[in-house]
Amino acid sequence: QLKKNISDHSHVIMSDTVQLKDNFTYETMFVQIVDKRIKQLRRKQISLVTVI
């Protein structure tokens, strides 16, 4: 059974506000660190950070 698609345009970036480089990449500026955790593996720790 098909699910209905609810369109959410909050993730869309306007093309006139983005400065593209020659290889079609762009730089993003992070605003705020939301969450920070440390994941423990067997022999090392990995820092996990959620940024918006």
GUTOR-776048 format. One record per residue: residue number from 1; residue in three letters; x, y, z of N, C-alpha, C in turn. Coordinates in pm, 1 decimal, padded with zeros to 6 digits. Layout:
N
R pos code n.c1 n.c2 n.c3 ca.c1 ca.c2 ca.c3 c.c1 c.c2 c.c3
R NUM ALA X Y Z X Y Z X Y Z
...
***
This chain:
52
R pos code n.c1 n.c2 n.c3 ca.c1 ca.c2 ca.c3 c.c1 c.c2 c.c3
R 1 GLN 00083.5 -00116.6 00000.0 00000.0 00000.0 00000.0 00089.1 00124.4 00000.0
R 2 LEU 00052.3 00222.3 -00079.8 00129.7 00344.7 -00091.2 00096.6 00441.0 00022.1
R 3 LYS 00199.2 00511.1 00067.1 00179.3 00612.3 00170.0 00169.7 00749.2 00103.8
R 4 LYS 00096.0 00837.2 00165.4 00084.2 00972.4 00112.6 00211.5 01050.1 00142.8
R 5 ASN 00252.8 01128.4 00046.6 00371.9 01209.9 00061.7 00332.0 01348.8 00110.3
R 6 ILE 00388.8 01388.1 00222.1 00365.1 01521.7 00274.7 00489.7 01603.6 00241.8
R 7 SER 00475.1 01700.2 00155.4 00591.9 01776.8 00112.1 00634.4 01875.4 00220.4
R 8 ASP 00763.2 01875.9 00247.8 00821.4 01966.0 00346.1 00934.8 02041.5 00277.4
R 9 HIS 00915.9 02168.1 00254.6 01014.4 02246.6 00181.6 01110.5 02320.7 00273.9
R 10 SER 01119.0 02282.9 00398.6 01207.1 02352.4 00491.8 01354.2 02323.6 00464.8
R 11 HIS 01385.6 02215.3 00395.4 01524.3 02180.2 00367.1 01573.1 02234.0 00232.8
R 12 VAL 01488.7 02302.1 00158.7 01523.6 02352.5 00026.4 01604.3 02481.2 00040.9
R 13 ILE 01714.2 02489.7 -00035.1 01800.1 02607.3 -00033.2 01773.6 02687.7 -00160.0
R 14 MET 01752.9 02816.4 -00144.3 01731.1 02902.7 -00260.0 01861.1 02916.1 -00338.9
R 15 SER 01853.7 02905.0 -00469.7 01974.3 02903.0 -00552.7 02044.6 03038.0 -00559.4
R 16 ASP 01974.7 03147.5 -00541.3 02040.1 03277.9 -00548.8 02118.4 03312.5 -00422.5
R 17 THR 02095.3 03242.6 -00311.5 02167.2 03270.9 -00187.5 02290.4 03183.4 -00169.1
R 18 VAL 02310.3 03084.5 -00254.8 02422.0 02991.6 -00240.4 02531.1 03028.2 -00340.1
R 19 GLN 02653.9 03040.4 -00290.5 02768.4 03067.0 -00376.4 02837.1 02934.5 -00407.8
R 20 LEU 02820.0 02885.9 -00530.9 02880.0 02759.3 -00570.7 03023.1 02780.1 -00617.7
R 21 LYS 03108.7 02684.6 -00585.2 03246.5 02687.6 -00632.3 03253.1 02622.4 -00770.0
R 22 ASP 03372.4 02616.1 -00826.9 03389.4 02558.5 -00960.9 03352.7 02410.9 -00966.5
R 23 ASN 03373.3 02338.2 -00857.6 03340.8 02195.3 -00855.8 03201.8 02169.8 -00796.9
R 24 PHE 03115.4 02272.2 -00795.7 02976.0 02264.3 -00750.5 02962.3 02223.7 -00604.4
R 25 THR 03052.4 02271.6 -00520.8 03040.5 02251.6 -00376.6 03014.4 02387.1 -00311.5
R 26 TYR 02966.6 02384.3 -00188.9 02944.0 02507.7 -00114.8 02976.8 02484.2 00031.6
R 27 GLU 03008.0 02591.4 00101.0 03041.9 02583.2 00242.4 02917.7 02609.5 00325.8
R 28 THR 02904.8 02534.4 00433.7 02792.0 02554.5 00524.4 02843.5 02612.0 00656.1
R 29 MET 02763.7 02695.9 00715.8 02797.9 02755.3 00843.9 02706.6 02694.0 00949.8
R 30 PHE 02767.6 02633.0 01050.8 02690.1 02570.8 01156.7 02653.0 02675.4 01261.3
R 31 VAL 02536.0 02659.3 01318.2 02482.5 02761.3 01407.1 02494.2 02721.7 01553.5
R 32 GLN 02454.8 02598.8 01585.7 02444.8 02562.2 01726.2 02472.9 02413.6 01744.0
R 33 ILE 02542.8 02379.2 01851.9 02564.3 02239.4 01888.9 02446.6 02197.7 01975.9
R 34 VAL 02372.3 02096.9 01929.7 02250.6 02054.7 01998.0 02279.1 01943.4 02097.9
R 35 ASP 02361.3 01847.4 02057.0 02384.3 01730.5 02141.1 02528.4 01685.8 02123.9
R 36 LYS 02588.5 01636.9 02231.5 02725.3 01586.6 02226.4 02733.3 01461.2 02311.9
R 37 ARG 02779.4 01351.4 02250.4 02790.3 01223.6 02321.2 02924.3 01159.4 02288.9
R 38 ILE 02962.4 01064.3 02370.0 03082.1 00985.5 02344.6 03040.2 00840.0 02335.0
R 39 LYS 03070.2 00779.8 02220.7 03037.6 00639.1 02199.5 03161.2 00556.3 02232.1
R 40 GLN 03144.6 00460.1 02318.4 03255.1 00376.8 02363.2 03258.6 00248.7 02281.2
R 41 LEU 03366.7 00229.6 02206.7 03389.1 00103.1 02138.0 03477.9 00017.9 02227.1
R 42 ARG 03523.3 -00092.4 02175.6 03604.4 -00179.9 02260.8 03734.5 -00113.7 02304.9
R 43 ARG 03801.8 -00048.6 02210.2 03932.9 00006.3 02243.6 03946.0 00155.7 02222.7
R 44 LYS 03841.7 00220.2 02177.2 03851.9 00364.6 02158.9 03716.9 00432.0 02177.8
R 45 GLN 03722.0 00562.6 02190.5 03601.9 00642.8 02209.1 03582.0 00730.7 02085.9
R 46 ILE 03455.7 00747.8 02046.7 03421.4 00831.9 01933.1 03329.4 00941.9 01983.2
R 47 SER 03363.7 01063.9 01950.3 03283.0 01178.3 01990.1 03175.5 01202.6 01884.5
R 48 LEU 03047.8 01204.9 01926.0 02935.2 01228.0 01835.7 02874.6 01363.8 01868.1
R 49 VAL 02862.0 01448.8 01766.9 02811.2 01584.0 01786.5 02698.4 01608.5 01687.9
R 50 THR 02584.9 01661.0 01736.1 02472.9 01699.6 01650.9 02473.2 01851.3 01639.8
R 51 VAL 02484.2 01900.7 01515.3 02496.3 02044.0 01490.2 02386.1 02087.7 01395.3
R 52 ILE 02326.6 02204.6 01423.2 02228.6 02260.6 01328.5 02279.6 02394.0 01278.6
***
